[in-house]
Every structure is written in C-alpha cells, then in structure tokens.
Amino acid sequence: MNHLESFRTIKTFIFDVDGVLTNSDLIVLESGKLLRKMNTRDGYALKRAVQKGYTVCIITGGKSEGVTERLKGLGIKHIYAGISDKLEALDEFVYTYDIDLGTTLYMGDDLPDYEVMRRVGLPVCPSDAAHEIKAISNYISPIAGGGGCARDVIEKVLKLNGDWLQETALTIS
C-alpha cells in the first residue's frame, strides 16, 4: 500500500501538542506561566475533521487551560492533558471509545510519543521531529511543528475521502 492509500483508511486522528500543534518553543513569563503559539490553519483542519465525523484526540504531556479551551472550541472532545504515560492514555482512549488502531493516525515529535506511534496504523511526524521519531514514521510532513503539519495530514485524509472541499467549476462572465 502506498503512502497515500494509507491516508485513505484513517478514521481517527491523535495529536501531541508541544512540537506538533505548537512549535517546540515555550515563552516563560515571570509568573511561571507558559505561553504557546498555535497555527490557525491547523485549527481549521481539526475543526473540519470533527465536523466530518472523524474522531480527533489529543494526548499531551503539557497541561495548559488555554490550550485545552482552544481545542474544545474546535470541537475536540477527547483531550488527555498532563499525561506522563501516553501509552496508558492511548489504551484508555481505545478501550473507552472502541477505536481501531489500524485506522488511526498519530502525529508526534519526540520520545514520549515513540511507544504510542509504534501501536497505530499510521505514525507520522513534523519535519523537525526527533531522529528516533522520524525513523518510525510512515510519513514525515515537510512542515515543522506548529507551522501547519497537522493540517498537512488531515487535509490528505479528508481530500482522499471527499471530505475536504467540494470544488466547483468557476465561470467567468
């Protein structure tokens, strides 16, 4: 099966946050609060996937009320934040929602994602992921974390399944 065909079978998306939905940078305020920057095009794609009936899940070691609220605002219901054992969170998600790992895409960027990525049907990563993660990924997005890499993979799946945009012919008069 070629890479594009493996995207066609995806029904569930799982994403890490730091290094995937954000770049790997954190701004540390004097108060100790951490600031992250998220890509609006990733946000649009996540929302579109939810609207089209795909299951979208977030598993992240970070814990940020702002990030959680942003993701909920996009319609994402399955958010596991502050997770130290991502494999345990994956097992809980799969068991609770009867998820088929063979039709699941996981996008991660660093070692905490490694074991989870080895369990899913389509492990993918951003262009700036750790070498160990790139080595086990079936697809490496040409886009870095926080720059639209989530949109890259969501768009592929949705386009292959006719769920992205119904293009109409434009007529010029």
Secondary structure by P-SEA (a helix, b strand, c coil): ccaaaaaaaccbbbbbccccccccbbbbccccbbbbbbbaaaaaaaaaaaaabbbbbbbcccccaaaaaaaaaacccccccccccaaaaaaaaaaaaccccccbbbbbccccaaaaaacccbbbbcccccaaaaaaccccccccccccaaaaaaaaaaaaaccccbbbbbbcc
